[in-house]
Amino acid sequence: MTESTEPLSVTNLLTDQESQYLERIKKKQVNPGFEIAFCGHFSAGKSTLLNTLMGEELLPVSPVPTSANVIQIKNGETGLQVFLNHSEEVEAFHQEIPWNKVREWGRNGADIHHLEVSFPLPWMSGDSGILDTPGVDSTDPEHQNVTIDQLYTTDMVVYVMDYNHVQSETNLTFLKQLTNERKPLLIVINQIDKHVEQELGLEEFRSSVKKTLHSWKIRFLDLFFTSMKQPEHPFNEWNAFQSHIKALLHHSDELIHTSSKRLEIGFYENVRSRLEHDLQHVNEEFEDDLQHIGLTLHDYEKHVADMKNIENLKQFENHLFETFQLKQDRLFKNVVLFPHKLTELTRDWLVSAPLKSKGFLFGRKKAEKEKQERMELLVDELNDQIKSALSFHVRQFLSEDLPLEHLSSKESYLKKIENDEIEVTEEFLESFRKKGPVSRDYVYQYTEQVTKRIIQLWKEYTEKMLVYLADESRDSINQTLKNLDVPVDHEDRIDDITRQILKRSSDLHSQIETVEDTLKVLKIPTDYYRLIDEIRKRTIEVQATSERIMITPSDECADPVKQNQNEHNETFKDIDDSEIETLIKQADRVSAFSDDPLLHDERDRFLFQADKLKHQEYVISLFGAFSAGKSSFANALIGVDLLPVSPQPATASRTTITKPTEKHGHGTILVQFKTMSEIEMELSELSQILGIRLTTDVLSKWGPGELDRYGTISKSATDYLDALRQGLYEMKSHVGDQLTASAEDLYTYAAKESVSSMVDHIIVYYDSDLTKQGITLVDTPGVNSIHSRHTKTALKQINHSDAIFFLTYYNHAFSKADQYFIEQLGEINASSSMDKLYFIINASDLASDDTELESVRQHVKSELIRTGNKDAIISTLSSKSGLYAKINKTEDHHGFAEFESYFRKRMMNQLKRLSFDQTVFFFERYQEKGEEWLALYESSDEERQAYLSQLDDTCRQALEWLNRQTFQEVYTKAFQELDERILYFRKRVTYVMTDYFTDFLNVSVLTADQRKELRIQSDHAIRKWLSAVEQYMNRGGQALLANLDNHIQQLIRNWQLTQIQGLQQYLPSVYPKISDEKNIVEQIEFSFAHSVDIDFFTSKIKTKRSLFVDQEIKHVKEGIISSFEEDVMKYMKDWHRHAGEQLKSALETIDQDISEAGRQAVLKEKEAAGLIENAEVMNRLRDELRIVSARKGDDQDDS
């Protein structure tokens, strides 16, 4: 028995549950054993793996979580024991296992503690065992609790994941927890038969999995790929896995003692973590305590803030000088006023003066002139150096680092700083010159004295400005102090609560120290992992048993539960096409009166809207990672195998499929080649990524193998460059051209790498059921494209789309880049006027059953929720199956037809209804206005004249009201939105940069032992890291613009509505023309490129040990982030100014347009009223309204 090592005081710190866990650990020390737990999410294949390991169908296999209990498997005579939670009674079965009852007990987590199955397993020692646990991602929290609870006394864990969920956050979080608890861990990725080698090499996949695990700091012994469906699969590592497990369980007696000690250490580490967590929640307890005495956290924060504010204001002048003292070193300590060039100029001047030549007059004059020129040059250069090295930083300190909010006139202060200057003169320099030979030491002493004096002058100036700042702020500070109101009655109560919180914090710190003392006594075994590695690789020989297990059949069917794959439960009321036809017929009749002066504007608006309704057009844009199946999805929508699949994302171009036109018939394609400037821009971006100078001239001189050495930085970049190198050779004559070809040539222009690398975009004119309905498809390059131009084009496409389909492939989880893009996509969608975002899981035919498909859908849903898309519309389908069904006129069984029907109803009904309602609105306005004019015409002369005489006055009042309106609110809110989005975006970039870091720079990436190779690896990793962040930033900039445009459009719509309502107070029937929605920010470009000196940081890297053990990598990370942030700050500052100017100009134009539209509406109302006296015009109006009204009734009867 292992003696208890904890001091008596430790037991007083434990919770009831912790006491129970400790008791179980102690019991295990009395009755030692070695247990391996099999964990993982449900339907990962744990039970199948265990059945194969046992050689029997021992455990029930179900794709959904059905057990709330742990099943323990031991070596012994065949049998089953059921252990209850609140009783020592054990129900036992011998020589049989009644699974019909086991299923019932398995669901009864409240009464059953665990089940123990024994079975002759000669390779398992008598003191070892296996545990089968419930799924860690079960929807029943009790299932998760059972699994976690059991792991406290488990010695080792086998974690099973299926191929589709390797990067699931649930998996990674659980694995991280196991690592924190020091659990030896073997990882199994099951269902490797789903892997498609042509899409992703196995070793590349293995490497990416390990990289993810390492980035989460997950420690594991080994990782195995298995397939229970296809035992002979070439990637199946089952034999190696089962050999390791059997060896560990066979020789478990060698591990028991050390493992038992590690369990106790892990327990106390958990206690310490819990106490540290409690410490973090002290503030929450503080808030609760405040509430108990009737105070809020706001009361406390206000009290503290007010007291701090009062103290700061009282010490304002002292703080100014303290700030100056702290910043003095930065401002003055390392100032260099005499770099090498200036030092040489100074020496030349000193040598040339004084002049004592007694030569010819011409010689003296020449020397005098030369001396004067040297002096003037020295003065100019030195003043320039003072400005850049000293005065700039002093001004920056005085204007940016000090509190200026209390100044009586901030503008005067800043102007004074800007205008004040301390300049060096000839006399000033002469005053420091002394007699003697001009040696190197003399020059050095001279420049030091001058530097010291100049710095002193600037220090004195700074102190003078601090006094000025304090004096000019005094009145405002005194007034603020007078206005501050600090309730005295709160102070005593708050101080009492604060003392209590400090006491609790102190107690927790003491408790943590006590636990740490206990851990020091226990001492962590250092050779445990080495021992496990040695044992699991042993070969064991055992005799097989002839005994078989009797399993009583279950009464229940184990068929999987079919889940509802697609959440297409919305109901849509179809708009009646006959109503649309009636409205369009009305428009045809109304158009016969187009030239009539009365109702001209009303008639035009109705006819314009009716034409839009008649020729309905919609744009659907496809987004997704490369190889998500966008092109095959587009083919399925069209119904033919039209678009080829691009071999790599870098060469993919934007492809649009639309209906034929008179100029471009069915099956015609229009190919636009990149311009040379676009190609050079792409090469410039890749120069940053690869760290080499790239131009078309450089590329044309490279041989085929020249790019191989850069493949470790970015394979997609080097593949693109290789294709472009060939393309420039083959297709250079087509640069910037536009040509027409046949759809049969699509493969050449869209998929042949050397050609497609030169193509910017392709338009395909194709006649199909889809395009006949006015739908245009836009297939965008993959979101993981290396070209920022692709990103800009894709994001600009969003606001021009009526629907956005984001596709992800069934076998591929979201990458971090995908997640960030989806987050940005969701933000744009949320800011638009209607929901148009659909998420599609493509290739659903790869699912083995409906349950597996649903588990994948649930996984995607959880990922989308994590990125802020909590109301995402998710569909599972197979574009391959959908296309096959259309071509062969068979039924589709994989969701494509269901989705197609759903989105057409949802999207087209929504847009059609919107267009129809707008057309009806303008038709009714046209009718009402006509009837109003006709009624006025048919009224008495007195009534008509009274209306006309009053109309002049009403129109005048309306115009006066219009002139009083100001667009300032729109300006203010638009610029406020711009400011807030920029602030959020800058913070987000910093977060993403930090978040990405461990993905690119970690021990699995930086492996070299030699300094030179390590620096090369670091250079490549840093470039990939910064490239990913740069891509995120450029994408984010475009998303910022799209969101800003959506927000401003809403502001303008609201403003126009206000204008209309205001004018209608004077003229109830007036309706100014609403300005067309134009992309307000379309002219604003966002193109960021960092200037981080990567060589500077890699040159500081010494060894792998110094990088990771001595935390050198932390300094590298902080330095690069700081440098990158400087670039971001500078770019965003300039971009903010430029965007503001562009926005101001656009809003001014819109302001003028809206005002002019209102003015014209009033004037036209007055002009139309003048036609009331014209009998010919009014009789024609009567005929027009009679024809429209009569025909409307006829159409309704026909319907």
Secondary structure as UniProt FT lines:
FT   HELIX           8..11
FT   TURN            12..13
FT   HELIX           16..30
FT   STRAND          34..40
FT   TURN            42..43
FT   HELIX           46..54
FT   STRAND          70..75
FT   STRAND          79..84
FT   STRAND          90..94
FT   STRAND          97..98
FT   HELIX           99..107
FT   TURN            109..111
FT   STRAND          112..119
FT   TURN            122..123
FT   TURN            126..127
FT   STRAND          128..132
FT   TURN            136..137
FT   HELIX           141..151
FT   TURN            152..153
FT   STRAND          156..162
FT   HELIX           163..165
FT   TURN            166..167
FT   HELIX           169..180
FT   TURN            181..182
FT   STRAND          185..190
FT   HELIX           192..194
FT   TURN            197..199
FT   HELIX           202..215
FT   TURN            216..217
FT   STRAND          222..225
FT   TURN            231..232
FT   TURN            234..235
FT   HELIX           238..250
FT   HELIX           252..254
FT   HELIX           256..280
FT   HELIX           282..292
FT   TURN            293..294
FT   HELIX           297..314
FT   HELIX           316..328
FT   HELIX           329..333
FT   HELIX           340..352
FT   HELIX           361..386
FT   HELIX           387..391
FT   HELIX           392..400
FT   TURN            405..406
FT   HELIX           410..419
FT   HELIX           426..430
FT   TURN            431..432
FT   HELIX           440..483
FT   HELIX           488..522
FT   HELIX           528..536
FT   STRAND          551..552
FT   HELIX           577..590
FT   HELIX           591..593
FT   TURN            594..595
FT   TURN            598..599
FT   HELIX           600..614
FT   STRAND          618..624
FT   TURN            626..627
FT   HELIX           630..638
FT   HELIX           649..651
FT   STRAND          654..658
FT   TURN            666..667
FT   STRAND          668..673
FT   HELIX           676..690
FT   HELIX           696..700
FT   TURN            704..707
FT   HELIX           708..710
FT   TURN            711..713
FT   HELIX           715..731
FT   HELIX           732..734
FT   TURN            735..736
FT   STRAND          738..742
FT   HELIX           743..745
FT   HELIX           746..750
FT   HELIX           753..756
FT   TURN            757..758
FT   STRAND          759..765
FT   HELIX           769..772
FT   TURN            773..774
FT   STRAND          775..779
FT   TURN            783..784
FT   HELIX           788..798
FT   TURN            799..800
FT   STRAND          803..809
FT   TURN            810..811
FT   HELIX           816..831
FT   STRAND          837..842
FT   HELIX           844..846
FT   HELIX           850..866
FT   TURN            867..868
FT   TURN            870..871
FT   STRAND          873..876
FT   HELIX           879..888
FT   HELIX           896..903
FT   HELIX           904..908
FT   HELIX           909..937
FT   HELIX           941..964
FT   HELIX           968..1000
FT   TURN            1003..1005
FT   HELIX           1011..1064
FT   TURN            1065..1066
FT   TURN            1068..1069
FT   TURN            1080..1083
FT   HELIX           1094..1098
FT   TURN            1099..1100
FT   HELIX           1104..1108
FT   HELIX           1112..1169
FT   HELIX           1170..1173
FT   HELIX           1175..1198
//
